[in-house]
């Protein structure tokens, strides 16, 4: 149960019972009514702004209206106290029995607690990573990979029908450069001294195995072929090898895609898919022949001072019209984007989400405009931009990878600190803010290391159960037995922990609607902090220990609380893409 949504319904019914009317005699607008945790927890468990947002339209004093509303809400059997604060906020304190019932639901639902149906099965496509297949994944791809994957997990948990997609940029100039770089390594594998890698080619050692593989497959035959034929073979083998490497790197990060879509497929058949997409836009009046004025600043690669085929994107929200076909008849990069989005829309997606690097900020308006044009405004599109990640070790910048030649690889980072710290810390800051990742800090075992602190909560939960089994001489604990004893939980620290757990369904829904998976990491840290505090209270006072050998009913109740913490931490870490360990050494 999302208790906040539940109490919005209760508040609205209470307001309706007051028989309020707008000053003009019409109905009041309830859409701005909210129920949230109060800023100060000492004020209560829930707070509503209903009196404040309705008072002006109803022609009443907000505090006086709040007093009337509080009186009605106090009659709710789950409300222990209803008070008015400030200019008209109504604060509610709920009875212990309400919280015991919520904890019982948590134990009954186990790993499904917090799962939502707000997505209603709507089809969502989340495209993330989509790195050029020209080398191994570097740390710059890492943040987008984690944000996209965690967002997909979150949306699926909230009831959306999610497809995780990777767009393979396997066409264009960068693939020609890759093929030439591999042919150079092929000659090297044949024993030729290639000297220094020429500027403009990819210098990394990761291409040496691809060159050797060409030798194993073709011997010296590529040297005897026309250059265009040899280059075509080299490009095919290189892209396959790079994508195998990328898939392996992503798997090491626990990132998996449902669809790998090849850009090259759009160019097949003389660009049939691209031509079809442009024709569709033309039929809708979005395409024309014309010239563009020179843009301010540096000229983009696809700008020409000649008549071209243009997308009339300014009519659908863009800053400038965009070239689709150059004066020589070749397609622009954006033309492939048109065909790709049309393909997604044809597959029935209602919402497209692109997770891109901050350097792609200029693409946002053109993609939004394209979505409007292709779907006549029916398609929802969201672009999430991820800022840079800066790597440090003990406060000092980390040097680039020797294997990659130009950058720090994703695998370098995973191999040094492990998958879970990488995933958690990439979410422990909003994606639109720069992130400093320090190898030393993410591996230290302290409260200052969020991923350790959260995973330690999971391990500590399992430790409590191991101790309970040993001290009580039992092999397992039944959830039904634990639920039956929950009325024994009366300590304020225990109730506060239940209240924190009860926030989880609201967190899932709000984070999914805002498309902000980083909220899960923040919540997990706060939950772990409260759990560790309660555990520490037990070490200071014997009466608050989770296991009371001389009071098994109270022990079962407290174990029920520990089990719920374990379930929610496990679910949250699964959404983040990290493990929930049963022990830590």
Secondary structure as GFF3:
##gff-version 3
##sequence-region A 1 585
A	DSSP	alpha_helix	3	17	.	.	.	ID=ss1
A	DSSP	beta_strand	35	36	.	.	.	ID=ss2
A	DSSP	three_ten_helix	41	43	.	.	.	ID=ss3
A	DSSP	beta_strand	46	48	.	.	.	ID=ss4
A	DSSP	alpha_helix	50	58	.	.	.	ID=ss5
A	DSSP	alpha_helix	62	73	.	.	.	ID=ss6
A	DSSP	beta_strand	79	85	.	.	.	ID=ss7
A	DSSP	beta_strand	89	94	.	.	.	ID=ss8
A	DSSP	alpha_helix	96	109	.	.	.	ID=ss9
A	DSSP	three_ten_helix	110	112	.	.	.	ID=ss10
A	DSSP	beta_strand	123	127	.	.	.	ID=ss11
A	DSSP	alpha_helix	139	157	.	.	.	ID=ss12
A	DSSP	beta_strand	161	168	.	.	.	ID=ss13
A	DSSP	alpha_helix	173	189	.	.	.	ID=ss14
A	DSSP	three_ten_helix	205	207	.	.	.	ID=ss15
A	DSSP	alpha_helix	208	218	.	.	.	ID=ss16
A	DSSP	alpha_helix	221	224	.	.	.	ID=ss17
A	DSSP	alpha_helix	227	252	.	.	.	ID=ss18
A	DSSP	beta_strand	259	262	.	.	.	ID=ss19
A	DSSP	alpha_helix	264	283	.	.	.	ID=ss20
A	DSSP	beta_strand	287	290	.	.	.	ID=ss21
A	DSSP	beta_strand	308	311	.	.	.	ID=ss22
A	DSSP	three_ten_helix	313	316	.	.	.	ID=ss23
A	DSSP	beta_strand	322	325	.	.	.	ID=ss24
A	DSSP	alpha_helix	333	346	.	.	.	ID=ss25
A	DSSP	beta_strand	351	357	.	.	.	ID=ss26
A	DSSP	three_ten_helix	358	363	.	.	.	ID=ss27
A	DSSP	alpha_helix	364	375	.	.	.	ID=ss28
A	DSSP	beta_strand	380	386	.	.	.	ID=ss29
A	DSSP	beta_strand	389	393	.	.	.	ID=ss30
A	DSSP	beta_strand	396	397	.	.	.	ID=ss31
A	DSSP	alpha_helix	410	417	.	.	.	ID=ss32
A	DSSP	alpha_helix	419	426	.	.	.	ID=ss33
A	DSSP	beta_strand	435	438	.	.	.	ID=ss34
A	DSSP	three_ten_helix	441	443	.	.	.	ID=ss35
A	DSSP	alpha_helix	450	472	.	.	.	ID=ss36
A	DSSP	alpha_helix	479	484	.	.	.	ID=ss37
A	DSSP	three_ten_helix	486	488	.	.	.	ID=ss38
A	DSSP	alpha_helix	492	502	.	.	.	ID=ss39
A	DSSP	alpha_helix	504	514	.	.	.	ID=ss40
A	DSSP	alpha_helix	518	540	.	.	.	ID=ss41
A	DSSP	three_ten_helix	542	544	.	.	.	ID=ss42
A	DSSP	alpha_helix	552	576	.	.	.	ID=ss43
###
